[in-house]
C-alpha cells in the first residue's frame, strides 16, 4: 500500500522544492530539525497507533497534521546501537556501537562513539546550524564521547539509562556503578537527580533552546529518559491514566510534545521545522505492567521480531509534508541523508552510509527509496526483509531473562510482514523461491560489510 493522499500532490511537491536543496546559502531558508526520541516506547503505546487507555492528544495531533509511518524501523532493537544508528546513518556493526557480550554501554564502559564517526549534529554544525542535545545520550559517559564532543553545542541530560546506578538498580553489578550524573555541557551539575522532574526539566531546556535559536537554523535532538524503567512522573500526572504508572509517564511525554510544538508555533517556526516523534526500540515486555505494548506486533525490545525493530514514527512539517498515513518502509538511519539533503548540504565523502534520502517520499509523496531491512544483533545478521517478506536465520525467545534462547530454526521461517503483521503464518513452504531470494539478498549485504570492532564489549564488571 502506498501513501494515502489527502492533500494536493502538486502543492506538496512545490513546497518541498521551494529552497531546501537550492538555498544552502540563505540561513533563514534552511529548515530546522527536531527529533523527539523516546526510550522503550512500543508500537502500541500511543493513541494514534491504537492504544485504548493512554491519552496522547498532542502526539495524535502530530499524526493528523503530518505523516504517520506504519513501517518505520530502528537500526537495532536496543538503546546504544539504535541511537548510534540514528545519529550516524550507519548500522552499528559499521560504527562499533554494538556488543556480542554487552549489548549497550554501561557506566563502567571504557569508551563510546569514536571521533572517527560523523554525526548529523557535526555536519549540521559545520554548516551553520545551532545544535542541542537534551536527555539520554548512551553513546559514551565521558569525554571525548559526550554530545559536546560529537557536534552538539549544548547538552543537558543523563549519559545512559536511568536504571544504571546503585540507587535505581539492586542488581549484582549496580553496586559498582557510580551515582547517576546530570550533565550540563560536559560537566556534572547533580548526582542522582529527581527523576520525577526529568521530563519537565528536559522540556524546559528543549523549549528554551528553540526560543534562543529562533533566528538561525537549528537541530534539536530531544531524547527522553522514559518510558524506560524505573518509571517516574510527578504529582501533576500521577493517576491520570487508566494504564497505571506507565500510562502516566507516557502522558507526561505527550504533554512535553505539546510544549515543543507550542514553542515552535509561538516563535513562527512551525512551517520551517521538521519535527519527528519516534522511539529507540520496542517495549520492554518482561517488565509486565511497567513495560509497554507492541500492539499487534510480535515480541519487543531486544529481539528481531517486528515488535523489537518496528516503532511508531510521525513526521510533521505543516505546508511541506502532506498529512497522510504511509505504509512504505523507512529506517531511522535515513534521517542522516534526508536532513542533509533538505539543508542543501553534500553528504560526507569516504563514509559508507546505510541510510537513504527519503525527501521525495516525505514531501513529494513518492515511493520509499528503501525496500530492505537488515536485522543485526551484535555482529550477526539474524533476519532480512525485502518488500513485504521477512526471512529468519535465527530466532530469539525470552530476551532479558536468564532463559534467553537464540536458535537456528528447525525449518525455514518466512513471513509476509505486511499481511501478517503479527508473524503468525510461516509461508516458507509455499514460497521457496522467495526464501532463496532473501538468502541471496543477505549474502550480498554481508559481502559489502566491514564490521568494526565492538565498543560495547569493552567493559569490566570487576
VMD Tcl script that draws the C-alpha trace (Angstrom):
set ca {
  {0.00 0.00 0.00}
  {1.31 3.41 -0.94}
  {0.89 6.71 0.84}
  {-2.77 7.64 1.45}
  {-3.06 11.03 -0.24}
  {-5.26 13.62 1.43}
  {-3.95 16.92 0.03}
  {-2.61 18.14 -3.29}
  {0.43 16.33 -4.61}
  {1.29 19.39 -6.67}
  {1.31 21.75 -3.69}
  {3.41 19.35 -1.63}
  {5.96 18.98 -4.40}
  {6.14 22.73 -4.98}
  {6.59 23.48 -1.31}
  {9.24 20.83 -0.88}
  {11.25 22.36 -3.73}
  {10.93 25.96 -2.54}
  {14.50 26.14 -1.49}
  {15.85 23.29 0.63}
  {18.20 21.73 -1.87}
  {18.98 25.03 -3.58}
  {19.05 27.59 -0.74}
  {22.00 26.42 1.31}
  {23.47 29.93 1.14}
  {20.48 31.53 2.83}
  {20.50 30.71 6.54}
  {16.88 31.80 7.09}
  {15.65 29.44 4.39}
  {17.32 26.38 5.85}
  {14.94 24.01 7.63}
  {15.13 23.29 11.34}
  {15.08 19.73 12.68}
  {13.63 18.43 15.94}
  {13.90 14.72 16.76}
  {11.87 13.60 19.80}
  {13.23 10.18 20.69}
  {11.55 8.07 23.38}
  {13.15 5.19 25.28}
  {11.40 1.78 25.09}
  {8.10 3.21 23.78}
  {6.29 0.45 21.92}
  {4.38 0.43 18.63}
  {1.10 0.15 20.53}
  {1.69 2.70 23.29}
  {0.08 5.82 21.83}
  {-3.46 6.63 20.75}
  {-2.91 7.05 17.02}
  {-1.32 3.59 16.91}
  {-4.28 2.01 18.65}
  {-3.73 2.26 22.40}
  {-7.18 2.43 24.05}
  {-6.19 3.66 27.53}
  {-3.19 6.02 27.21}
  {-4.27 9.52 26.16}
  {-1.80 11.18 23.77}
  {-3.66 14.12 22.18}
  {-0.54 16.08 21.20}
  {1.16 13.13 19.52}
  {-2.14 12.22 17.87}
  {-2.42 15.80 16.58}
  {1.06 15.44 15.11}
  {-0.16 12.34 13.28}
  {-3.27 14.15 11.98}
  {-1.20 17.08 10.77}
  {1.75 15.05 9.50}
  {2.88 11.73 8.12}
  {2.23 8.67 10.28}
  {4.61 5.85 9.35}
  {3.36 2.29 9.77}
  {6.65 0.61 8.86}
  {9.46 2.58 10.46}
  {12.50 0.66 11.71}
  {15.41 1.26 14.07}
  {18.98 0.09 13.50}
  {18.93 -2.45 16.36}
  {16.24 -3.11 18.97}
  {18.22 -1.87 21.97}
  {19.39 1.53 23.17}
  {23.06 2.19 22.37}
  {23.14 0.62 18.89}
  {19.84 2.24 17.96}
  {20.98 5.73 18.95}
  {24.28 5.37 17.13}
  {22.44 4.29 14.02}
  {20.13 7.29 14.02}
  {22.91 9.84 14.58}
  {25.45 8.39 12.13}
  {23.19 6.95 9.42}
  {25.11 3.69 9.76}
  {24.43 0.21 11.02}
  {26.02 -0.37 14.44}
  {28.28 -3.10 13.05}
  {29.90 -0.36 10.95}
  {30.33 2.17 13.77}
  {31.27 -0.28 16.54}
  {28.36 0.57 18.83}
  {27.19 -2.99 19.34}
  {28.19 -5.88 21.56}
  {28.21 -9.66 21.48}
  {28.62 -9.77 25.27}
  {27.26 -6.42 26.44}
  {24.54 -5.09 24.17}
  {24.78 -1.48 25.39}
  {27.20 0.85 27.14}
  {27.34 0.88 30.95}
  {28.73 3.42 33.43}
  {31.98 1.43 33.54}
  {32.30 1.01 29.78}
  {35.75 2.06 28.63}
  {34.82 4.03 25.52}
  {31.95 5.31 23.35}
  {31.16 6.56 19.88}
  {34.53 7.21 18.25}
  {35.75 10.53 16.91}
  {36.15 8.85 13.53}
  {32.35 8.60 13.31}
  {30.44 11.55 11.85}
  {27.11 12.53 13.39}
  {24.22 14.54 11.96}
  {24.99 17.21 14.55}
  {28.62 17.52 13.49}
  {27.79 18.03 9.81}
  {24.97 20.47 10.52}
  {27.11 22.47 12.95}
  {29.87 22.75 10.36}
  {27.27 24.23 8.02}
  {25.93 26.96 10.27}
  {23.41 25.13 12.44}
  {22.95 25.57 16.17}
  {22.83 22.08 17.67}
  {21.39 20.98 21.00}
  {21.02 17.64 22.76}
  {18.61 17.15 25.65}
  {18.02 13.92 27.60}
  {19.52 10.46 27.41}
  {22.72 10.06 25.38}
  {24.03 6.49 25.91}
  {26.91 6.75 23.44}
  {29.65 7.41 25.98}
  {29.65 8.75 29.54}
  {32.82 10.84 29.47}
  {34.87 12.95 27.07}
  {35.68 12.51 24.19}
  {32.41 10.60 23.79}
  {29.81 13.07 25.08}
  {27.37 15.02 22.87}
  {29.54 18.12 23.04}
  {32.37 16.03 21.57}
  {30.16 14.96 18.65}
  {28.87 18.20 17.19}
  {26.37 19.42 19.77}
  {26.84 22.97 21.06}
  {24.94 22.18 24.25}
  {23.91 19.13 26.26}
  {21.62 18.69 29.25}
  {20.75 15.20 30.45}
  {21.93 11.88 31.85}
  {24.54 9.96 29.85}
  {22.99 6.48 29.97}
  {19.88 4.56 31.07}
  {18.15 5.75 34.24}
  {18.45 2.35 35.97}
  {22.25 2.23 35.84}
  {23.09 3.27 39.39}
  {23.18 1.67 42.85}
  {20.16 3.77 43.86}
  {17.93 2.67 40.98}
  {19.15 -0.88 40.34}
  {19.86 -3.52 43.00}
  {21.47 -5.97 40.58}
  {24.81 -7.64 41.27}
  {26.78 -5.20 39.11}
  {24.96 -1.99 40.02}
  {26.77 -1.57 43.35}
  {29.95 -0.91 41.37}
  {28.32 1.80 39.27}
  {28.61 5.49 40.21}
  {25.51 7.55 41.06}
  {23.62 8.79 38.00}
  {25.08 12.14 36.89}
  {23.09 15.02 35.43}
  {25.35 16.73 32.92}
  {25.29 20.25 31.52}
  {27.68 20.93 28.64}
  {30.18 18.28 29.66}
  {30.16 18.91 33.42}
  {28.23 17.10 36.14}
  {25.89 19.50 37.92}
  {23.94 17.00 40.05}
  {24.15 13.45 41.32}
  {21.03 11.23 41.27}
  {18.63 13.97 40.10}
  {14.94 13.66 40.98}
  {13.75 11.52 38.09}
  {10.16 12.56 38.62}
  {11.16 16.02 37.40}
  {13.38 14.96 34.48}
  {10.74 15.18 31.75}
  {9.70 18.64 32.91}
  {13.30 19.87 33.13}
  {14.20 18.36 29.76}
  {11.18 20.06 28.21}
  {12.12 23.44 29.64}
  {15.64 23.10 28.20}
  {14.28 21.99 24.83}
  {11.82 24.87 24.52}
  {14.44 27.36 25.73}
  {16.78 26.10 23.01}
  {14.10 26.70 20.39}
  {13.47 30.25 21.62}
  {17.16 31.10 21.82}
  {17.84 29.95 18.26}
  {14.66 31.05 16.50}
  {16.63 33.38 14.18}
  {19.08 30.75 12.93}
  {18.79 27.18 11.65}
  {18.92 24.58 14.41}
  {18.90 20.86 15.15}
  {17.42 19.71 18.46}
  {17.87 16.08 19.49}
  {15.43 15.58 22.38}
  {15.96 12.05 23.73}
  {13.59 11.25 26.59}
  {14.74 9.10 29.51}
  {11.31 7.43 29.66}
  {9.31 5.21 29.50}
  {12.42 3.14 30.29}
  {12.20 1.67 33.80}
  {12.29 2.69 36.59}
  {9.22 4.78 35.82}
  {8.88 8.24 37.32}
  {6.50 11.13 36.89}
  {5.26 13.90 39.20}
  {2.10 14.88 41.06}
  {0.69 16.63 38.01}
  {0.49 13.39 36.05}
  {0.24 10.68 38.69}
  {-3.01 8.76 38.41}
  {-4.08 10.46 35.18}
  {-4.01 7.31 33.06}
  {-6.10 4.15 33.09}
  {-2.87 2.33 32.25}
  {-1.27 2.96 35.65}
  {2.18 4.49 36.15}
  {3.37 3.50 32.67}
  {0.46 5.38 31.13}
  {1.06 8.38 33.41}
  {4.67 8.55 32.20}
  {3.68 8.38 28.53}
  {1.02 11.04 29.06}
  {3.68 13.36 30.51}
  {5.79 12.75 27.40}
  {2.73 13.70 25.34}
  {2.48 16.94 27.33}
  {6.15 17.55 26.53}
  {5.50 17.06 22.82}
  {2.74 19.66 23.08}
  {5.13 22.13 24.71}
  {7.67 21.69 21.90}
  {5.00 22.22 19.24}
  {3.74 25.27 21.14}
  {7.24 26.76 21.28}
  {7.61 26.35 17.53}
  {4.22 27.94 16.90}
  {4.80 30.87 19.23}
  {8.12 31.65 17.56}
  {6.82 31.38 14.00}
  {8.85 28.27 13.24}
  {6.23 25.60 12.52}
  {6.35 25.70 8.72}
  {10.13 25.65 8.59}
  {10.72 22.92 11.19}
  {10.59 19.18 10.59}
  {9.51 17.50 13.83}
  {9.91 13.74 14.19}
  {8.49 11.68 17.04}
  {9.72 8.11 17.41}
  {11.34 5.55 19.76}
  {14.71 3.82 20.09}
  {13.26 0.30 20.12}
  {10.18 -1.70 21.06}
  {8.72 -2.16 24.55}
  {10.43 -3.91 27.46}
  {7.81 -6.65 27.73}
  {9.41 -8.56 30.59}
  {8.68 -5.57 32.85}
  {4.98 -6.51 32.66}
  {2.79 -3.56 33.80}
  {5.88 -1.34 33.92}
  {6.62 -2.15 30.29}
  {4.79 -1.08 27.17}
  {2.96 -2.70 24.28}
  {3.96 -3.60 20.74}
  {0.29 -3.68 19.75}
  {-0.25 -6.29 17.01}
  {3.48 -6.83 16.50}
  {5.29 -9.88 17.84}
  {7.53 -9.54 20.93}
  {9.53 -6.42 21.82}
  {12.83 -4.86 22.87}
  {15.95 -6.94 22.48}
  {14.52 -9.16 19.75}
  {14.45 -9.05 15.98}
  {10.77 -9.94 15.82}
  {8.83 -6.98 14.44}
  {7.90 -5.73 17.92}
  {11.57 -5.02 18.62}
  {12.59 -3.22 15.44}
  {9.38 -1.57 14.22}
  {8.43 1.56 16.19}
  {5.97 4.44 15.96}
  {7.16 7.37 13.86}
  {5.45 10.62 12.93}
  {6.81 13.40 10.69}
  {5.27 16.89 10.87}
  {6.07 19.99 8.85}
  {2.93 22.00 8.05}
  {2.71 23.12 4.44}
  {5.61 20.91 3.42}
  {4.53 17.39 4.42}
  {1.08 16.31 3.29}
  {-0.97 14.76 6.12}
  {-1.21 11.06 5.37}
  {-0.73 7.52 6.59}
  {2.28 5.88 4.96}
  {2.81 2.13 4.59}
  {6.23 2.31 2.92}
  {9.44 1.19 4.65}
  {11.72 3.76 6.30}
  {14.51 3.49 8.86}
  {15.97 5.81 11.48}
  {19.28 5.67 9.56}
  {17.54 7.52 6.73}
  {17.33 10.72 8.78}
  {21.04 11.49 8.27}
  {20.99 11.78 4.44}
  {17.44 13.18 4.43}
  {18.31 16.05 6.78}
  {21.44 16.94 4.85}
  {19.58 16.89 1.54}
  {16.88 19.17 2.95}
  {19.57 21.57 4.19}
  {21.37 21.58 0.86}
  {24.50 20.02 2.38}
  {26.53 17.43 0.45}
  {26.81 14.02 2.08}
  {30.19 13.37 3.73}
  {32.72 11.74 1.45}
  {34.52 8.48 2.24}
  {31.76 7.35 4.61}
  {29.57 4.34 3.91}
  {26.01 5.24 4.82}
  {23.27 2.67 5.34}
  {20.62 5.38 5.37}
  {18.99 6.65 2.18}
  {17.49 10.03 1.30}
  {13.72 9.91 1.87}
  {12.91 13.52 0.99}
  {10.88 12.56 -2.14}
  {8.72 10.23 -0.04}
  {8.23 12.74 2.76}
  {7.49 15.81 0.66}
  {6.50 14.69 -2.83}
  {4.50 11.54 -1.98}
  {6.88 9.37 -3.96}
  {7.58 5.75 -3.02}
  {10.21 4.97 -0.42}
  {13.82 4.78 -1.52}
  {14.17 1.66 0.65}
  {12.67 -1.82 0.37}
  {15.15 -3.75 2.56}
  {15.76 -4.01 6.29}
  {18.63 -5.95 7.86}
  {18.13 -7.21 11.41}
  {21.50 -7.35 13.12}
  {22.08 -8.46 16.69}
  {25.65 -7.98 17.84}
  {27.92 -8.92 14.97}
  {25.48 -11.39 13.43}
  {22.75 -10.89 10.83}
  {19.66 -12.61 12.24}
  {16.96 -11.80 9.67}
  {16.36 -9.91 6.45}
  {13.37 -8.18 4.92}
  {12.80 -7.29 1.27}
  {9.49 -5.86 0.18}
  {6.77 -7.49 2.22}
  {8.77 -10.65 3.02}
  {10.97 -11.37 6.03}
  {13.24 -14.39 6.48}
  {14.85 -15.56 9.74}
  {18.32 -17.06 10.04}
  {17.99 -17.28 13.82}
  {15.21 -16.67 16.32}
  {15.20 -15.42 19.89}
  {12.95 -16.09 22.85}
  {12.83 -14.86 26.44}
  {15.17 -11.94 25.85}
  {16.16 -10.12 29.07}
  {15.52 -13.29 31.09}
  {18.02 -15.86 32.33}
  {16.46 -18.36 29.93}
  {17.20 -16.34 26.77}
  {17.45 -18.63 23.76}
  {18.91 -17.85 20.35}
  {18.29 -20.73 17.99}
  {18.60 -21.69 14.35}
  {15.07 -22.59 13.22}
  {14.47 -26.28 12.56}
  {12.80 -25.30 9.29}
  {12.86 -22.11 7.17}
  {10.82 -19.22 8.56}
  {9.30 -16.78 6.06}
  {6.62 -14.23 6.89}
  {4.72 -11.64 4.90}
  {5.00 -8.85 7.48}
  {2.55 -6.59 5.67}
  {-0.39 -9.01 5.57}
  {0.73 -10.95 8.66}
  {1.88 -8.15 10.93}
  {1.99 -10.49 13.96}
  {4.26 -13.04 12.23}
  {1.94 -15.98 12.83}
  {1.89 -17.74 9.47}
  {5.08 -19.30 8.11}
  {4.97 -19.22 4.30}
  {8.36 -20.76 3.58}
  {6.90 -23.99 2.17}
  {4.62 -22.04 -0.16}
  {7.37 -19.73 -1.46}
  {10.76 -21.48 -1.64}
  {11.81 -19.07 -4.41}
  {11.36 -16.10 -2.06}
  {13.39 -17.89 0.62}
  {16.23 -18.28 -1.87}
  {15.93 -14.66 -2.95}
  {16.13 -13.31 0.61}
  {19.10 -15.53 1.45}
  {20.88 -14.07 -1.57}
  {19.96 -10.51 -0.52}
  {21.53 -11.20 2.88}
  {24.66 -12.70 1.37}
  {25.13 -9.69 -0.90}
  {24.69 -7.37 2.07}
  {27.25 -9.20 4.19}
  {29.80 -9.27 1.37}
  {29.97 -5.49 1.44}
  {30.05 -5.21 5.23}
  {33.19 -4.18 7.09}
  {32.49 -4.96 10.74}
  {34.15 -2.56 13.16}
  {35.38 -4.00 16.49}
  {32.79 -3.79 19.27}
  {32.89 -0.84 21.66}
  {30.14 -2.11 23.96}
  {32.16 -5.23 24.79}
  {34.97 -3.05 26.18}
  {33.68 -3.30 29.71}
  {34.70 -4.72 33.05}
  {32.45 -5.68 35.94}
  {35.41 -6.37 38.20}
}
mol new
graphics top color blue
foreach p $ca { graphics top sphere $p radius 0.5 }
foreach p [lrange $ca 0 end-1] q [lrange $ca 1 end] { graphics top cylinder $p $q radius 0.2 }
display resetview
